[in-house]
Amino acid sequence: ILPDGSLLRTGSWAAEGRAPFHRSYGPDLTGLFLGDCGSLGLKVRAVLKVMPMPASAYASFALPDAAAMTRAQIALAGLRGLAECFGFDPVANDNLKRTGFTLRESAETLRDVAQAGGGGLRGLVAAVGLGAKRTTFLDEVRYSLHLVADGPTEADAEETMRRARSLLATHGAVEIADSIPRATRAKPFRPIKALLGPEGELWLPVHGVMPLSRAQAGLDAVDAILAGHRAEMERLGIRVSMLTALCGRAMIVEPQFFWRDALTPFHLRHVTAQQRQAHADQKANPEARALVHRLRRVLAEALDAAGGTHFQLGRYYGFLPGLTSGAADALTAIKRLIDPSSIMNPGALGLARG
């Protein structure tokens, strides 16, 4: 719905009497409205393509160091059938080991894995295997890489994973239990325990989406900035973990801050009941909070400078200032045409009137 209240359909849906069966119908108006934070209109109905659930194969690996894991992920980029590829550093792995699962969560996870495995004997075997390995699979692991391969058949998925194993062997990878990718794929949206660290620390991420050729430069920039503030971070009890993940032909680089501080109303609404009971009375830590927010901004700018882009444009990450003049002028003109009074979220993308 456009700011004047009129209805706009996009894709093949834009043509009179046509079904919404594909997007590429003339100029791609659908893309124009994606990610606009509501500054060009309100999305009220969407049509999504669906497909059969694929067959999947899973594997996890230990890598000797950060550089090896980065090289391994870059080598895997573009591998046909590789659906997920994400890596954890020592801090992230330590958080996983220290957080663990409650007895109830363990049972629910095993049930979900059994169902995702197709139920029956095959699903039961997957769940039993997960339960046997889950408590020890991260012992002595510093850097871990987790993969899911999808295909029309199990043979296709396993063939993709065989090729992945072959590539990773050249980077010093050692296979470990595949608990994390199995549990994640079985039920991605569990109660949000990750809003807090294992000791109740607040969690705040920042990210850049890097071209593969610049991924290492982005990681090096992050490391250099954090190294320059190491003593101050240690004094204030601030830890940083690093998540890296393939996103097509790009790599997501996501430093994540953890520090002790008072829980905000947002946390109190969304953490688990056990976390709320254990950590609701934490004392405020304004000095650590201020440093985290300052470093988060510095890291975002460093990832920009290294060639990265971002999700959540118009929210934490700027949009209009980073565009070329041609792109900025075109989008500003579109905003003025569609919303001449600038009533729809004008500040989100910096497209306010004037």
C-alpha positions as CSV (number, residue, x, y, z in Angstrom):
1,I,0.0,0.0,0.0
2,L,1.6,3.3,-1.1
3,P,1.6,6.4,1.0
4,D,-1.5,7.8,-0.8
5,G,-3.4,4.6,0.1
6,S,-3.4,3.1,-3.3
7,L,-2.6,-0.6,-3.9
8,L,0.4,-1.6,-5.9
9,R,1.0,-5.2,-7.1
10,T,4.5,-6.2,-8.4
11,G,6.0,-9.0,-10.5
12,S,3.6,-10.9,-12.8
13,W,0.8,-9.9,-10.3
14,A,1.0,-6.3,-11.7
15,A,-0.6,-7.4,-15.0
16,E,-4.3,-7.5,-15.2
17,G,-5.7,-11.0,-14.6
18,R,-2.2,-12.5,-14.1
19,A,-1.3,-14.9,-11.3
20,P,1.6,-14.0,-9.0
21,F,3.7,-16.8,-10.3
22,H,7.1,-15.1,-10.9
23,R,8.9,-11.8,-10.2
24,S,10.7,-11.1,-13.4
25,Y,7.9,-9.3,-15.2
26,G,9.3,-6.1,-16.8
27,P,11.2,-3.7,-14.5
28,D,11.6,-5.5,-11.1
29,L,9.4,-3.3,-8.9
30,T,9.4,-6.1,-6.2
31,G,13.1,-5.5,-5.6
32,L,12.6,-1.8,-5.2
33,F,10.3,-2.3,-2.2
34,L,12.3,-5.0,-0.5
35,G,14.3,-3.8,2.5
36,D,12.9,-0.3,2.4
37,C,11.9,-0.3,6.1
38,G,8.5,0.9,5.1
39,S,9.7,4.2,3.7
40,L,8.2,3.5,0.3
41,G,5.0,1.6,1.4
42,L,3.5,-1.1,3.5
43,K,3.8,-4.7,2.5
44,V,0.4,-6.4,3.2
45,R,0.5,-9.5,1.1
46,A,3.3,-11.7,-0.3
47,V,3.4,-14.8,-2.4
48,L,6.2,-17.2,-1.8
49,K,7.4,-20.1,-3.8
50,V,7.5,-23.4,-2.0
51,M,9.5,-26.5,-2.8
52,P,9.7,-30.0,-1.3
53,M,11.9,-30.5,1.7
54,P,15.3,-31.6,0.4
55,A,17.3,-34.6,1.6
56,S,20.1,-33.4,3.8
57,A,23.6,-34.4,5.0
58,Y,25.4,-32.9,7.9
59,A,29.0,-32.6,9.0
60,S,31.1,-30.5,11.5
61,F,34.9,-30.0,11.6
62,A,37.6,-28.7,13.9
63,L,40.0,-26.2,12.3
64,P,43.5,-25.4,13.7
65,D,43.2,-21.6,13.6
66,A,41.2,-18.6,12.4
67,A,43.1,-18.3,9.1
68,A,42.5,-21.9,8.2
69,M,38.8,-21.6,8.9
70,T,38.6,-18.5,6.7
71,R,40.4,-20.2,3.9
72,A,38.3,-23.3,4.2
73,Q,35.0,-21.3,4.0
74,I,36.3,-19.4,0.9
75,A,37.2,-22.7,-0.7
76,L,33.7,-24.1,-0.1
77,A,31.9,-21.0,-1.5
78,G,30.0,-21.9,-4.6
79,L,30.0,-25.7,-3.9
80,R,26.7,-26.8,-5.5
81,G,24.3,-28.2,-2.9
82,L,26.0,-26.6,0.1
83,A,23.1,-25.0,2.0
84,E,24.7,-23.8,5.2
85,C,28.3,-23.2,6.3
86,F,29.0,-21.3,9.5
87,G,32.0,-21.2,11.8
88,F,32.6,-20.5,15.5
89,D,35.7,-19.2,17.2
90,P,37.0,-20.3,20.7
91,V,34.8,-17.8,22.5
92,A,31.7,-19.0,20.7
93,N,32.6,-22.6,21.3
94,D,33.3,-22.0,24.9
95,N,29.9,-20.3,25.3
96,L,28.2,-23.3,23.8
97,K,30.0,-25.7,26.1
98,R,29.2,-23.5,29.2
99,T,25.5,-22.9,28.3
100,G,24.6,-26.5,27.4
101,F,20.9,-27.7,27.4
102,T,18.5,-28.4,30.2
103,L,17.2,-31.9,30.5
104,R,13.9,-30.8,28.9
105,E,15.7,-29.0,26.0
106,S,17.8,-32.1,25.4
107,A,14.7,-34.2,25.0
108,E,13.0,-31.7,22.8
109,T,16.1,-31.4,20.6
110,L,16.3,-35.2,20.2
111,R,12.7,-35.3,19.3
112,D,13.1,-32.6,16.7
113,V,16.1,-34.3,15.2
114,A,14.2,-37.6,15.0
115,Q,11.3,-35.9,13.2
116,A,13.7,-34.0,10.8
117,G,15.3,-37.3,10.0
118,G,12.0,-38.5,8.6
119,G,10.8,-40.3,11.7
120,G,10.9,-44.1,12.1
121,L,14.1,-46.0,12.4
122,R,16.2,-43.5,10.4
123,G,15.1,-40.5,12.6
124,L,15.6,-42.5,15.8
125,V,19.2,-43.4,14.7
126,A,20.0,-39.7,14.0
127,A,18.6,-38.7,17.4
128,V,20.4,-41.4,19.3
129,G,23.6,-40.5,17.6
130,L,23.1,-36.8,18.5
131,G,22.4,-37.7,22.1
132,A,25.5,-39.8,22.4
133,K,27.9,-37.2,21.0
134,R,26.4,-33.9,22.1
135,T,28.1,-33.6,25.5
136,T,31.7,-34.1,24.3
137,F,31.8,-32.9,20.7
138,L,33.3,-29.5,21.6
139,D,36.0,-30.7,24.0
140,E,39.4,-29.4,22.9
141,V,37.8,-27.7,19.8
142,R,38.9,-24.1,19.3
143,Y,37.6,-23.3,15.8
144,S,34.6,-25.3,14.5
145,L,32.9,-25.3,11.1
146,H,29.4,-26.6,10.5
147,L,27.9,-27.7,7.2
148,V,24.5,-28.8,5.8
149,A,24.2,-30.1,2.2
150,D,20.9,-30.4,0.5
151,G,19.8,-32.3,-2.6
152,P,16.9,-34.0,-4.2
153,T,18.0,-37.4,-2.9
154,E,20.2,-38.6,0.0
155,A,22.8,-39.7,-2.5
156,D,23.0,-36.1,-3.9
157,A,23.4,-34.6,-0.5
158,E,26.0,-37.1,0.6
159,E,27.9,-36.5,-2.7
160,T,28.1,-32.7,-1.9
161,M,29.3,-33.5,1.6
162,R,31.9,-35.9,0.2
163,R,33.3,-33.1,-2.0
164,A,33.2,-30.7,1.0
165,R,35.2,-33.2,3.1
166,S,37.7,-33.5,0.3
167,L,38.2,-29.8,0.1
168,L,38.4,-29.3,3.9
169,A,41.0,-32.1,4.3
170,T,43.5,-29.8,2.5
171,H,42.9,-27.1,5.1
172,G,43.7,-29.3,8.1
173,A,40.1,-29.9,9.1
174,V,39.3,-32.8,11.4
175,E,35.7,-34.1,11.4
176,I,33.8,-33.9,14.7
177,A,30.2,-34.8,15.8
178,D,27.6,-33.0,13.7
179,S,25.4,-32.1,16.6
180,I,25.2,-28.3,15.9
181,P,24.0,-28.4,12.3
182,R,21.5,-31.2,13.0
183,A,20.0,-29.5,16.0
184,T,19.9,-26.1,14.2
185,R,18.3,-27.5,11.0
186,A,15.8,-29.6,13.0
187,K,14.2,-26.5,14.7
188,P,15.9,-23.2,13.9
189,F,13.6,-21.0,16.0
190,R,13.8,-22.2,19.6
191,P,13.4,-20.0,22.7
192,I,16.0,-17.2,22.4
193,K,18.7,-18.2,24.9
194,A,21.4,-16.4,22.9
195,L,20.2,-13.0,24.0
196,L,22.4,-13.6,27.1
197,G,25.7,-15.3,27.5
198,P,26.3,-18.3,29.8
199,E,26.8,-16.1,32.8
200,G,24.0,-13.7,32.0
201,E,26.1,-11.3,29.9
202,L,24.3,-9.1,27.5
203,W,24.8,-9.9,23.8
204,L,25.2,-7.3,21.0
205,P,26.4,-8.2,17.5
206,V,27.6,-6.1,14.6
207,H,28.2,-7.5,11.1
208,G,29.5,-7.0,7.5
209,V,28.7,-8.9,4.4
210,M,32.0,-9.2,2.7
211,P,33.0,-10.2,-0.8
212,L,35.2,-13.3,-0.6
213,S,38.2,-11.4,-1.9
214,R,37.9,-9.0,1.0
215,A,36.8,-11.3,3.8
216,Q,40.2,-11.7,5.3
217,A,40.7,-7.9,5.2
218,G,37.5,-7.4,7.1
219,L,38.5,-10.0,9.7
220,D,42.0,-8.4,10.0
221,A,40.4,-5.0,10.5
222,V,38.2,-6.3,13.3
223,D,41.2,-8.0,15.0
224,A,43.3,-4.9,14.9
225,I,40.6,-2.7,16.5
226,L,39.9,-5.2,19.2
227,A,43.6,-5.7,19.9
228,G,43.9,-1.9,20.4
229,H,41.3,-2.0,23.2
230,R,42.2,-5.4,24.7
231,A,43.3,-4.1,28.1
232,E,40.3,-1.9,28.5
233,M,37.9,-4.7,27.5
234,E,39.5,-7.1,29.9
235,R,39.2,-4.6,32.7
236,L,35.5,-4.2,32.1
237,G,34.8,-7.9,31.5
238,I,34.0,-7.5,27.8
239,R,34.4,-10.6,25.6
240,V,34.0,-10.8,21.8
241,S,33.2,-13.9,19.8
242,M,33.3,-14.2,16.0
243,L,30.7,-15.8,13.8
244,T,31.5,-16.3,10.1
245,A,29.1,-17.8,7.6
246,L,28.8,-18.2,3.9
247,C,25.9,-16.4,2.2
248,G,26.1,-17.4,-1.4
249,R,29.3,-15.9,-2.9
250,A,29.8,-13.7,0.2
251,M,30.9,-14.2,3.8
252,I,29.1,-12.7,6.8
253,V,31.6,-11.5,9.4
254,E,29.8,-11.0,12.7
255,P,31.7,-10.0,15.9
256,Q,29.5,-10.4,19.0
257,F,30.0,-8.6,22.3
258,F,29.3,-10.0,25.7
259,W,29.4,-8.0,28.9
260,R,27.7,-8.0,32.4
261,D,25.0,-5.3,32.6
262,A,21.5,-4.7,33.8
263,L,18.8,-6.5,31.7
264,T,16.7,-4.1,29.6
265,P,12.9,-4.3,29.3
266,F,13.6,-6.0,25.9
267,H,15.6,-8.7,27.6
268,L,13.1,-9.2,30.4
269,R,10.4,-9.8,27.8
270,H,12.3,-12.2,25.6
271,V,14.8,-14.2,27.6
272,T,13.8,-17.6,29.0
273,A,12.1,-17.9,32.4
274,Q,15.3,-19.5,33.8
275,Q,17.5,-16.7,32.6
276,R,15.1,-14.1,33.9
277,Q,15.1,-15.7,37.4
278,A,18.9,-16.0,37.4
279,H,19.9,-12.6,36.0
280,A,17.0,-10.1,36.3
281,D,18.8,-8.3,39.3
282,Q,22.1,-7.7,37.5
283,K,23.6,-4.3,38.3
284,A,24.0,-1.7,35.6
285,N,27.5,-1.4,34.0
286,P,27.4,1.9,32.1
287,E,31.1,2.1,31.5
288,A,31.3,-1.3,29.8
289,R,28.1,-0.5,27.9
290,A,29.5,2.8,26.5
291,L,32.6,1.1,25.3
292,V,30.7,-1.7,23.6
293,H,28.5,0.7,21.7
294,R,31.5,2.8,20.7
295,L,33.4,-0.3,19.5
296,R,30.3,-1.5,17.7
297,R,30.2,1.7,15.7
298,V,33.9,1.6,15.0
299,L,33.7,-2.1,13.8
300,A,30.7,-1.3,11.5
301,E,32.7,1.5,9.9
302,A,35.8,-0.7,9.5
303,L,33.8,-3.4,7.8
304,D,32.3,-0.7,5.5
305,A,35.8,0.5,4.7
306,A,37.0,-3.1,3.9
307,G,34.3,-3.4,1.2
308,G,31.4,-4.8,3.2
309,T,27.6,-4.2,3.0
310,H,25.0,-4.9,5.7
311,F,21.6,-6.3,6.4
312,Q,19.2,-4.1,8.4
313,L,19.9,-1.0,6.3
314,G,18.2,2.1,7.7
315,R,18.2,0.7,11.2
316,Y,21.6,0.5,12.8
317,Y,23.5,0.7,9.5
318,G,23.4,3.8,7.3
319,F,22.1,3.7,3.7
320,L,21.9,6.9,1.7
321,P,25.4,8.4,2.7
322,G,27.2,5.3,1.2
323,L,25.5,5.4,-2.2
324,T,26.9,6.8,-5.4
325,S,25.4,10.1,-6.4
326,G,23.4,8.4,-9.2
327,A,21.8,5.8,-7.0
328,A,21.1,8.3,-4.2
329,D,19.5,10.8,-6.7
330,A,17.4,8.0,-8.2
331,L,16.1,6.7,-4.9
332,T,15.4,10.2,-3.6
333,A,13.4,11.0,-6.8
334,I,11.4,7.8,-6.4
335,K,10.7,8.7,-2.7
336,R,9.5,12.2,-3.7
337,L,7.3,10.7,-6.5
338,I,5.7,8.0,-4.3
339,D,5.6,10.0,-1.1
340,P,5.8,13.7,-1.8
341,S,4.8,14.6,1.8
342,S,7.4,12.2,3.2
343,I,4.9,10.6,5.7
344,M,6.2,7.1,5.5
345,N,9.2,6.4,7.8
346,P,11.3,9.2,6.2
347,G,14.3,8.8,8.4
348,A,14.8,5.0,7.9
349,L,16.9,5.2,4.8
350,G,17.8,8.9,5.0
351,L,15.2,9.7,2.3
352,A,13.4,12.5,4.1
353,R,12.0,15.3,2.0
354,G,14.4,18.1,1.2
